[in-house]
Amino acid sequence: MVSQSISGARKRDIGDLIPHIVQTACAFKSVVTFEVNDKSVNAKSIMGVMALASQNAPKISIHADGVDEEEAVKAIAGLLE
């Protein structure tokens, strides 16, 4: 399992990124999840990602587990940083 935490505010609204985040997560075979304020959702679920985005938390953790876990975390973190 590979994890990365991202903190700090993005200049671009996270709502604009949700479709890109989900599309990117779906491109990987690994199980990819986000964790915010002790709540975890599947990054491949647009409804789950939308629910977490509404939390407006200062920190988000990305977790991936599978054959391409490192690439998945790197790609999604790149969208959020």
C-alpha positions in Angstrom: 0.0 0.0 0.0 1.2 3.5 -0.9 -0.1 6.6 0.7 0.5 10.4 0.4 -1.0 13.3 2.3 -1.6 16.6 0.7 -2.2 19.7 2.7 -2.8 23.3 1.9 -5.4 25.1 -0.2 -5.6 24.7 -3.9 -6.0 27.7 -6.0 -8.4 25.9 -8.4 -11.8 24.8 -7.0 -11.7 21.1 -6.2 -15.2 20.8 -7.7 -13.7 21.5 -11.1 -11.3 18.6 -10.7 -13.7 15.8 -9.5 -14.3 14.3 -13.0 -10.6 14.3 -13.7 -9.7 12.8 -10.4 -12.3 10.0 -10.8 -11.2 9.4 -14.4 -7.6 9.2 -13.4 -8.3 6.8 -10.6 -10.3 4.6 -12.9 -7.4 4.3 -15.2 -5.5 2.2 -12.6 -6.0 -1.4 -11.5 -5.2 -0.6 -7.9 -7.8 0.1 -5.2 -7.6 3.9 -4.7 -9.2 5.7 -1.7 -9.3 9.1 -0.3 -9.4 9.9 3.4 -10.5 13.2 4.9 -11.4 13.7 8.6 -11.4 10.0 9.3 -13.9 9.4 6.4 -12.7 7.2 3.5 -14.2 6.8 0.0 -13.4 5.0 -3.2 -11.6 7.4 -5.5 -13.3 5.7 -8.5 -16.8 6.8 -7.2 -17.8 10.3 -8.3 -20.4 10.5 -5.6 -17.9 9.6 -2.9 -15.3 12.1 -4.1 -18.0 14.8 -4.3 -19.0 14.1 -0.7 -15.4 14.4 0.5 -14.9 17.6 -1.5 -17.7 19.2 0.4 -15.8 18.7 3.6 -13.4 21.5 2.6 -10.7 19.9 4.8 -7.1 21.3 4.9 -5.6 17.8 4.4 -6.4 14.8 2.2 -4.8 11.4 2.2 -4.5 9.3 -0.9 -4.1 5.5 -0.5 -3.6 3.0 -3.2 -3.1 -0.8 -3.0 -2.4 -2.9 -6.1 0.0 -3.6 -9.0 0.2 0.1 -10.1 -0.2 1.7 -6.7 2.8 4.1 -6.9 1.7 5.4 -10.3 -1.8 5.9 -9.1 -0.9 7.9 -6.1 1.6 10.0 -8.1 -1.0 10.8 -10.8 -3.8 11.7 -8.5 -1.5 13.7 -6.2 -0.4 15.7 -9.3 -3.9 16.8 -9.9 -4.4 17.9 -6.3 -1.1 19.8 -5.7 
